[in-house]
Amino acid sequence: MHLYYHPVSSNARRVTMAAHHLGIKLDLVEINLASAADRRRLEEVNPNSKIPVLLDEDFVLTESCAIMQYLADCTPGQTVYPDDPIARADVNRWMFWATQHFAPAIGVIVWENVWKKVVHGIDTDPVELARGQRDLARFATVLDAHLADRQWLCGDAVTLADYAMAAPMMYLERANVPLTQYQHIMAWFGRVQDLPAWRHTTAVF
């Protein structure tokens, strides 16, 4: 399998963490989104021009969580994506929550504090930054309460939901993401950081 990715993409990191956990070796194809040639190459397989993209022979799959689920379904005996319908629905719920609420709020902060200057040479917009911080506070409160009496997001062991949720936190320090006051989130994130899948996929900024 080939994966179009970039090491500083948290969406791509979701997939590489899942693949490492599952013992799947992916042929990583690094895409430089600042390169017109690479953009054209990416758009040939994903008209949305987004990474990651998985190529499994003639099958092309986009969207990070869908790729994670596919990799798990291709792995006999795996435990990160349960077969039980209720347990699987719970994992799906938190994966979707991560991509719809938690990650976008972090994304605003990362864009304003890190990439906006790099990509466009424009300084941080305090109004936009405040919007991201407000959204994150709202959702972090929900997540922190959920993690108050559990080690992992779903069940008693790590699942795809944990990898999906943790990936955007790779920017915690560099982008000054305001999460350190949430003790249950930070304790859970410490457990994720101890996992081989996290350590193996750490990006160098």
C-alpha positions in Angstrom: 0.0 0.0 0.0 1.1 3.5 -0.8 0.3 6.5 1.4 0.5 10.1 0.1 1.4 12.1 3.2 3.5 14.7 4.9 5.2 14.2 8.3 3.9 17.5 9.7 0.3 16.7 8.8 -1.7 15.6 11.8 -4.3 14.0 9.5 -1.6 11.9 8.0 -0.2 11.1 11.4 -3.4 9.5 12.4 -2.9 7.0 9.6 0.8 6.3 10.2 0.1 5.7 13.9 -2.7 3.2 13.1 -0.6 1.5 10.5 2.3 1.1 12.9 0.1 -0.2 15.7 -1.4 -2.7 13.2 2.0 -3.8 11.9 1.2 -2.6 8.4 4.2 -1.3 6.4 3.1 1.5 4.1 5.1 2.9 1.2 5.2 6.6 2.2 5.1 9.1 -0.6 5.8 12.5 0.7 3.8 15.3 -0.9 5.0 18.9 -0.7 1.9 21.0 -0.8 3.9 24.0 -1.7 5.0 22.3 -4.9 2.8 22.8 -7.9 4.1 19.5 -9.4 3.2 17.6 -6.2 -0.2 19.3 -6.0 -1.0 18.1 -9.5 0.2 14.6 -8.5 -2.0 14.7 -5.5 -5.1 15.9 -7.4 -4.8 13.0 -9.7 -5.8 10.7 -6.9 -7.8 13.2 -4.7 -9.6 16.1 -6.3 -9.9 17.7 -2.9 -6.1 18.1 -3.0 -5.8 16.9 0.6 -3.6 14.4 2.3 -3.5 11.6 3.3 -4.5 9.3 0.4 -4.2 5.6 0.5 -3.5 3.6 -2.7 -4.1 -0.1 -2.4 -3.6 -1.4 -5.9 -6.6 0.0 -7.8 -8.4 1.2 -4.7 -8.0 4.8 -3.8 -9.2 5.9 -0.3 -9.2 9.4 1.1 -10.1 10.8 4.6 -7.9 9.9 7.4 -10.4 8.1 9.6 -11.8 6.1 6.7 -8.2 5.0 5.9 -7.6 4.0 9.6 -10.8 1.9 9.6 -9.9 0.2 6.3 -6.4 -0.7 7.6 -7.9 -2.2 10.7 -10.5 -4.1 8.7 -7.6 -5.5 6.6 -5.8 -6.8 9.7 -7.0 -10.1 11.2 -7.0 -10.3 15.0 -6.6 -6.5 15.5 -8.1 -5.0 18.6 -8.1 -1.2 17.9 -11.4 -1.3 15.9 -13.7 -3.7 17.7 -16.1 -6.0 15.8 -18.9 -5.6 18.3 -21.4 -3.2 16.9 -21.9 -1.1 20.0 -18.2 -1.0 20.8 -17.4 -0.1 17.2 -20.1 2.6 17.2 -18.5 4.2 20.3 -15.1 4.3 18.5 -16.7 5.8 15.4 -18.4 8.4 17.5 -15.2 9.6 19.1 -13.3 9.5 15.7 -16.0 11.7 14.1 -16.1 14.0 17.2 -12.3 14.4 16.9 -12.5 15.4 13.2 -15.6 17.6 13.5 -14.9 19.4 16.8 -11.6 18.9 18.5 -9.2 18.9 15.6 -10.7 21.9 13.8 -10.5 24.0 16.9 -6.8 23.1 17.3 -6.3 23.7 13.6 -7.3 27.3 13.9 -4.8 27.9 16.6 -2.0 26.0 14.7 -2.8 27.9 11.5 -2.7 31.3 13.3 0.4 30.6 15.5 2.5 28.5 13.1 1.6 28.2 9.5 0.0 31.5 8.6 3.3 33.3 8.8 5.2 30.5 7.0 2.7 30.1 4.1 1.5 33.7 3.6 3.9 35.9 5.6 0.9 37.3 7.5 0.9 37.8 11.3 -1.6 36.1 13.6 -5.1 37.5 13.6 -6.1 37.9 17.3 -9.8 37.6 16.5 -9.3 34.3 14.7 -7.0 33.0 17.4 -9.5 33.9 20.1 -12.2 32.1 18.1 -10.1 28.9 18.0 -9.4 29.2 21.7 -13.0 29.6 22.6 -14.0 26.6 20.5 -11.2 24.5 21.9 -12.2 25.4 25.5 -15.7 24.3 24.8 -14.8 20.9 23.4 -11.8 20.3 25.7 -14.2 20.6 28.6 -16.3 17.8 27.2 -13.3 15.6 26.5 -11.7 16.2 29.9 -14.9 15.2 31.6 -15.2 12.0 29.5 -11.6 11.1 30.4 -12.0 11.7 34.2 -12.7 8.1 35.0 -11.0 6.2 32.2 -7.6 5.5 30.8 -8.6 5.4 27.1 -11.4 7.0 25.1 -13.3 3.8 24.5 -13.2 0.6 26.5 -10.2 -0.6 28.4 -7.5 -0.3 25.8 -6.2 2.0 23.1 -8.4 2.2 19.9 -8.4 4.1 16.7 -10.3 6.8 18.5 -7.3 7.6 20.7 -5.0 7.9 17.7 -7.5 10.1 15.8 -8.0 12.4 18.8 -4.3 12.6 19.8 -2.8 13.4 16.3 -3.5 17.2 16.3 -2.0 17.5 19.7 1.4 17.0 18.1 1.3 20.8 17.9 0.7 21.3 21.6 3.9 23.1 22.4 4.9 24.6 19.0 1.5 26.3 18.5 0.9 27.0 22.2 -2.3 25.1 22.2 -4.1 25.8 25.5 -4.8 22.4 26.8 -2.3 21.9 29.7 -4.9 23.0 32.3 -7.1 20.0 31.5 -5.6 17.4 33.7 -7.5 14.4 32.4 -6.7 15.2 28.8 -3.0 15.7 29.6 -2.8 12.4 31.6 -4.4 10.5 28.7 -2.1 12.3 26.2 0.8 11.2 28.3 -0.3 7.6 27.9 -0.6 8.0 24.1 2.8 9.5 23.9 4.2 6.4 25.6 2.8 4.2 22.9 5.3 2.9 20.2 3.0 4.2 17.5 3.4 7.7 18.8 7.1 7.5 19.3 7.7 6.0 15.9 5.8 8.7 14.0 7.1 11.8 15.8 7.8 14.6 13.2 10.8 16.9 13.3 9.5 20.5 12.8 
